[in-house]
């Protein structure tokens, strides 16, 4: 059930829900950020539709647009989410990692994020931090490690 995007084909919320209902394979949505910016309702309501994806997403990395309304607004939105939003490369009060089953997930925001939104400066040690976090996730039982990088 892919839909055409500017860079090829991508899944839809309906396809994730349908695959889960079929139950033949495990389906988890790992999102890489800018989740609620493209929603057409945003320009009409001036509200981000975080709750519209509740129950579909397992985890997401913060993109640059998650910071558009400032850190306080982001933290308030994250508090209402049913899934973790991760950001290991900026000290913004978000978790760096999550375990989804036996998959360890590390989230990274867009490298130029501070130039594009209200994101504070990124950590200077991001490369070393990812390695350290991956080791911690392995110690915690992660069979696989996935790094979600919001890039563009």
C-alpha positions in Angstrom: 0.0 0.0 0.0 2.8 2.4 -0.8 2.1 6.0 -1.8 4.2 8.1 -4.1 6.5 10.7 -2.4 9.1 13.1 -3.8 11.8 10.4 -3.2 10.0 7.2 -4.3 7.4 5.1 -2.5 6.6 5.1 1.2 4.1 3.4 3.5 1.0 5.0 4.9 -0.7 4.9 8.3 -3.4 2.7 6.8 -0.8 0.2 5.6 0.9 0.0 9.0 -2.5 -0.6 10.6 -3.5 -3.2 8.0 -0.2 -5.1 8.4 -0.7 -5.2 12.2 -4.3 -6.4 11.8 -3.2 -9.3 9.6 -0.8 -10.4 12.3 1.4 -12.6 10.1 4.6 -10.4 10.7 5.7 -8.1 13.4 5.3 -4.5 12.2 6.8 -1.5 14.0 7.0 2.1 12.7 10.3 3.7 13.5 10.0 7.3 12.5 12.8 9.7 11.7 11.3 13.0 12.6 9.3 16.0 11.2 6.3 13.8 11.9 3.5 16.4 12.2 4.7 19.2 10.0 3.4 17.8 6.7 -0.1 17.3 8.0 -2.5 19.5 6.0 -4.5 20.2 9.1 -1.6 22.1 10.7 -1.9 25.1 8.4 -5.6 25.3 9.1 -5.7 24.7 12.8 -2.2 25.8 13.8 -2.0 22.6 15.9 0.3 19.7 15.5 -1.5 16.4 15.2 0.7 14.3 17.6 -2.3 12.2 18.8 -3.3 11.2 15.2 -0.4 8.8 15.1 -0.7 7.4 18.6 -0.8 3.6 18.6 0.9 3.4 15.2 4.4 4.6 16.0 6.8 2.6 18.2 9.5 5.3 18.4 10.7 8.4 16.7 13.8 10.6 16.5 13.3 14.3 16.8 13.6 16.2 13.5 14.4 19.8 13.2 10.7 20.7 12.9 9.8 19.1 16.2 11.7 22.1 17.7 9.8 24.8 15.7 7.5 25.8 18.6 10.4 25.8 21.1 11.6 23.4 23.8 8.7 23.9 26.2 6.1 23.1 23.5 8.1 20.0 22.4 8.4 18.7 26.0 4.7 19.3 26.5 3.9 17.3 23.4 6.3 14.5 24.2 4.6 14.1 27.6 1.4 13.3 25.8 2.8 10.8 23.4 2.3 7.0 23.7 5.8 6.3 22.2 9.2 7.7 23.0 10.8 10.6 21.0 14.6 10.3 21.1 17.4 12.7 20.7 20.9 11.6 21.7 22.9 14.3 20.1 21.3 17.4 21.8 20.7 18.0 25.5 17.0 18.8 25.2 15.4 16.6 27.9 14.5 13.7 25.6 15.6 10.1 26.0 18.6 9.1 23.9 17.6 5.5 23.4 14.7 3.1 23.7 14.2 -0.7 23.6 11.5 -1.9 21.2 11.3 -5.6 21.9 14.8 -6.8 21.4 15.8 -3.8 19.2 17.8 -1.0 20.7 17.0 2.3 19.1 19.2 5.5 19.2 17.7 8.7 17.9 19.6 11.6 16.4 18.3 14.9 15.2 19.3 16.7 12.0 23.0 17.8 12.2 22.2 21.5 11.2 19.1 21.5 13.5 20.3 24.5 15.6 20.5 26.6 12.3 17.0 25.5 11.2 14.8 25.7 14.4 14.8 26.4 18.2 17.1 23.4 18.8 20.1 24.1 21.0 23.6 23.3 20.0 24.4 19.6 19.3 26.8 17.6 21.4 30.4 17.7 20.3 30.7 14.0 21.2 27.8 12.6 19.2 29.9 10.0 17.4 31.4 8.6 20.6 28.0 8.9 22.3 26.4 6.6 19.7 29.0 4.0 20.2 28.6 4.2 24.0 24.8 4.0 23.8 25.0 1.0 21.4 27.2 -0.8 23.9 24.7 0.0 26.7 21.8 -1.2 24.7 23.6 -4.5 23.9 24.3 -4.9 27.6 20.5 -4.4 28.2 19.8 -7.3 25.8 19.4 -5.6 22.4 19.8 -8.1 19.6 19.8 -5.4 17.0 20.8 -1.7 17.1 19.0 0.8 14.9 20.1 4.4 14.7 17.4 6.8 13.5 18.9 9.9 11.9 16.7 12.7 10.8 18.5 14.0 7.7 16.7 16.7 5.7 
